[in-house]
């Protein structure tokens, strides 16, 4: 309600009130109120969409902590946790492959077009995606 067009409508509304043309003043006030209602609806809808998108993009991790497997937000992964890396999962933090072999898509970070094989002792980088295999 503070952009150029709404400000022109407020000025016009004031002038119409000063000269006593209350019918036109009422129409301009109605336009401003409708504009405010639509703006509020659009802003609320956009904020809800952003909140839903943030919630859906929050990465999850399957972690072995204290001898049991837990599903948790990736931000809660700490050094010493054993992370399950399976095909299709995103790597929640920089971590070493303990056993087995996995293929990881690192194209977002390195630009490589093909997945890279990681074996025991190799370091997988956060943000990569496991394309084949499963390991802890």
N, C-alpha and C positions, 0 to 999 in steps of 0.2 A: 504493500500500500504506500510505499515511499518512492516508487519508480517515477519516471517522467510522466507517463500517461495518468497514473492515479493522482499525481500532484496537480496536473492540469484539470482533472475532474474535481478535485477539492477546491481549486481556485474558482472554477466555473460554478460549483455548487454555492460557494460563498457569495459570488457576484449575483447569482439568481436570488439568493436570500435577501441581499441588500436592496435589490430593485423590486422585491416583492413578488416575484414570479415563482410562487410556491409549487405550482404543478411541475414545472421543469426541475425545480430544486428536488422535489420528491423523486422524480425519475432518475436524476443523477445520483441521489443518495441510494436508490435501489440498485443502480448499476454498481456502485462502490461496494455495497454489502454482498451482492452476488459475486463480484470479483474476489472479495475477501474470503467468502465461503469456498469458492473453487480453489483459491490459492492454498488455504488451510488443508483442504482435502488432498490436493496434489502433494504437498509437502509431507503430510502424514503418511501417505501411500509410499512415497519414495523412501522415507526413513524406515518404514517397515520392511521394504524390499532389501535395503542395505543391511538391516539387522538379520534378516533371514539368510542372506548371502554370506555374511560373516559367520553365522552359526553353522552353515553347511560346509564352509571351507575350513573349519577348525580341524586340523589334523589329529587323528587318533593313533595310538600306538598300543600294541599288545606287548606287555612287559612282564618279565619274571622278577618279582621282588619278594624277598623273604620266603622263597621256595614255592610261591604260587603265582599263576598267571593272572594278570589284571589288564583290563582295557581302560586306558586313561587318555587324557589330552596329552599331546606330544610335548607341550610346554612343561609338563610335570616330570619328564624323564630326567633322571640324574645320573651322574657317573656311577658306575657299578651295577646299573640295571642291565638285565639281559633282554634285548629287544628281538621279537620275532620278525624276521624279514621274509615275507612270502610274496609270490607273484601277484602283482597288482597293487601292492602296498607302497606307500610313500615312505622314504627313510626319514624318521623324525628327528634325528640328530646324527652328527658324525659318529660312526661306530665301526668297530672291527668285526670281520667275519670270523667266528669261532671255529666252525667246522663246515664241511660241505663246500658247495660252489653255487653261486648265483650269478645271473646276468642282470646288469643294471643300466637303465637308460639315463645317461647324464647329458643329453643333448641340450637341456635348458641352461646348463652351466658351461659346457665345453664346446658345444656345437657339433659334437660327433654324431654321425647319422646312424651308427650301429651301436647296440648295447655292448657294454664292456663286461668281461668275465672277472669276477672276484673270487679268490680262493681264501683259505684260512690265513689269517694275519693281514689281509688287505683292508684298507680303510675306505669305507663307503661314505660319501658326503651327503649331508642333509639336503633335502629337496629333490634328490634323485628318486627314480621309481624302479622297483624290482620288476623285471619283465619275465624272468624264468628262474625257477628253483625256490628253495626254502631253507633257511638257516637261522641260527640264533646269534 
